[in-house]
Amino acid sequence: MARVRNKKKMFVRPIVAKNQNNVNHITGDKVPKSFVFARGKLPAVLRQLQMDLRKLMLPYTALNLKEKKRNSLKDFLNVAGPMGVTHFLILSKTESAPYLRVARTPQGPTLTFKIKEYSTASDIVQSQLRPRCPQDLFKNPPLIVLSGFGSGEQHLKLTTIMFQNIFPSIDINTVKLPSCQRIVLLNYDKETKLIEFRHYSIRLQPVGVSRRIRKFVQSHQVPDLRSLQDVSDFITKAGYGSESEADDEAAHVTLSSDLGRVNKASSKSAVRLQEIGPRMTLQLIKIEEGLCSGSVIFNEYGTVSEQKNQKEENQNSEEEDEEENQDGDENMEEND
């Protein structure tokens, strides 16, 4: 009998689809990702603020990013390239105040903000009667809304572009309503030159439906009717909370699709915003052309030469005032 030779089986490498998580399937643009880390030693409260900023930037950030004292900025930059990280949010603390730097990798620019005031997410929760934080709240990135930045000044334009590009862009015609659960609001005050940074959760409530009925539909639990004479008492009994007592017509929207069990398509719903933190009051101090380095594009306190000229002008004016005072004293002595 002829011997049957064992044929070697060919190994075929399976075709693996390219990872599309780095590309927005709607716009085709690169999805921005971020690192939130600290430079230098931070107190416990600022470390909590750092963790709150990481949660805010979810899902396109490293929530459990490990950093060590010996890590330099170059170390983070070397890791950022392979991971597709496009922005750095860097917290630091000096003797005078804490600072937040927002930088575009790998070549800048870098915006430096002085944190005038801040509150952590836990501070916001403790101040609320009924805090709200669903499990899937951070599953999708937040929306970004900028207000008061349209003055036409160059540094405000750069600030607008930076914050617009730090979050994924959306297409209002194809975006799915369930994915819009958070919003980041930045409001610029022209008089004080301060930026109010707020982070809210979004929820929709059907207009004209009592809080008791809404809670019954959402909870799937049989209500306790023992103290009622008729089921109509449960429906007609006042159940509107303080959040539903004064509905603003400007906050009413008509849904294009169903959203949960209560909010139905073609029905009116009221948009409710509930702050979830963190909260910050920021002052733009400086804009650098590079990544935490390079020429200064904007400086709130002016350039070094401008500061020197201003100092010389102040000294000259003080000397002139002293000369005028001396002349006045001499004239008074002559009159005497």
MOBEL-V962495 format. One record per residue. N is the residue number from 1. RES is the residue in one letter. NEAR is the number of other ideal C-beta (glycine too) atoms within 8 Angstrom. Layout:
N:RES:NEAR  N:RES:NEAR
This chain:
1:M:2  2:A:3  3:R:4  4:V:4  5:R:4  6:N:4  7:K:4  8:K:4  9:K:4  10:M:4  11:F:4  12:V:4  13:R:4  14:P:4  15:I:4  16:V:4  17:A:5  18:K:4  19:N:5  20:Q:7  21:N:5  22:N:8  23:V:9  24:N:10  25:H:5  26:I:8  27:T:6  28:G:6  29:D:8  30:K:8  31:V:11  32:P:11  33:K:12  34:S:13  35:F:13  36:V:13  37:F:12  38:A:12  39:R:7  40:G:6  41:K:5  42:L:11  43:P:7  44:A:6  45:V:7  46:L:12  47:R:10  48:Q:11  49:L:12  50:Q:13  51:M:8  52:D:12  53:L:12  54:R:13  55:K:10  56:L:10  57:M:11  58:L:11  59:P:7  60:Y:10  61:T:12  62:A:8  63:L:7  64:N:4  65:L:10  66:K:4  67:E:6  68:K:5  69:K:3  70:R:4  71:N:7  72:S:6  73:L:8  74:K:6  75:D:8  76:F:12  77:L:11  78:N:7  79:V:9  80:A:14  81:G:10  82:P:5  83:M:8  84:G:10  85:V:12  86:T:12  87:H:14  88:F:15  89:L:13  90:I:12  91:L:16  92:S:11  93:K:11  94:T:7  95:E:2  96:S:3  97:A:8  98:P:11  99:Y:13  100:L:12  101:R:13  102:V:13  103:A:13  104:R:11  105:T:12  106:P:6  107:Q:6  108:G:12  109:P:13  110:T:15  111:L:13  112:T:12  113:F:13  114:K:10  115:I:12  116:K:8  117:E:6  118:Y:10  119:S:9  120:T:12  121:A:11  122:S:8  123:D:10  124:I:15  125:V:11  126:Q:6  127:S:5  128:Q:9  129:L:2  130:R:4  131:P:8  132:R:8  133:C:7  134:P:7  135:Q:3  136:D:6  137:L:10  138:F:8  139:K:7  140:N:9  141:P:9  142:P:11  143:L:10  144:I:11  145:V:8  146:L:10  147:S:8  148:G:9  149:F:11  150:G:5  151:S:7  152:G:5  153:E:6  154:Q:7  155:H:10  156:L:12  157:K:10  158:L:13  159:T:12  160:T:10  161:I:8  162:M:12  163:F:12  164:Q:10  165:N:10  166:I:11  167:F:12  168:P:9  169:S:8  170:I:7  171:D:8  172:I:5  173:N:4  174:T:6  175:V:10  176:K:7  177:L:9  178:P:6  179:S:7  180:C:11  181:Q:13  182:R:15  183:I:12  184:V:14  185:L:11  186:L:14  187:N:9  188:Y:12  189:D:10  190:K:7  191:E:4  192:T:5  193:K:9  194:L:10  195:I:13  196:E:9  197:F:12  198:R:10  199:H:14  200:Y:12  201:S:13  202:I:12  203:R:9  204:L:12  205:Q:13  206:P:13  207:V:10  208:G:4  209:V:8  210:S:11  211:R:9  212:R:10  213:I:10  214:R:12  215:K:9  216:F:9  217:V:8  218:Q:9  219:S:6  220:H:3  221:Q:5  222:V:3  223:P:6  224:D:5  225:L:7  226:R:4  227:S:4  228:L:9  229:Q:3  230:D:5  231:V:7  232:S:6  233:D:9  234:F:10  235:I:9  236:T:5  237:K:9  238:A:4  239:G:9  240:Y:7  241:G:7  242:S:4  243:E:6  244:S:10  245:E:7  246:A:3  247:D:9  248:D:7  249:E:5  250:A:4  251:A:9  252:H:12  253:V:9  254:T:8  255:L:14  256:S:5  257:S:7  258:D:7  259:L:9  260:G:6  261:R:4  262:V:10  263:N:11  264:K:8  265:A:7  266:S:5  267:S:10  268:K:9  269:S:14  270:A:14  271:V:10  272:R:10  273:L:8  274:Q:10  275:E:11  276:I:14  277:G:13  278:P:14  279:R:12  280:M:10  281:T:12  282:L:12  283:Q:11  284:L:14  285:I:10  286:K:10  287:I:14  288:E:14  289:E:9  290:G:11  291:L:14  292:C:10  293:S:7  294:G:10  295:S:6  296:V:10  297:I:10  298:F:10  299:N:9  300:E:9  301:Y:5  302:G:7  303:T:7  304:V:5  305:S:6  306:E:8  307:Q:10  308:K:8  309:N:8  310:Q:9  311:K:8  312:E:8  313:E:8  314:N:8  315:Q:8  316:N:8  317:S:8  318:E:8  319:E:8  320:E:8  321:D:8  322:E:8  323:E:8  324:E:8  325:N:8  326:Q:8  327:D:8  328:G:8  329:D:8  330:E:8  331:N:8  332:M:8  333:E:7  334:E:6  335:N:5  336:D:4
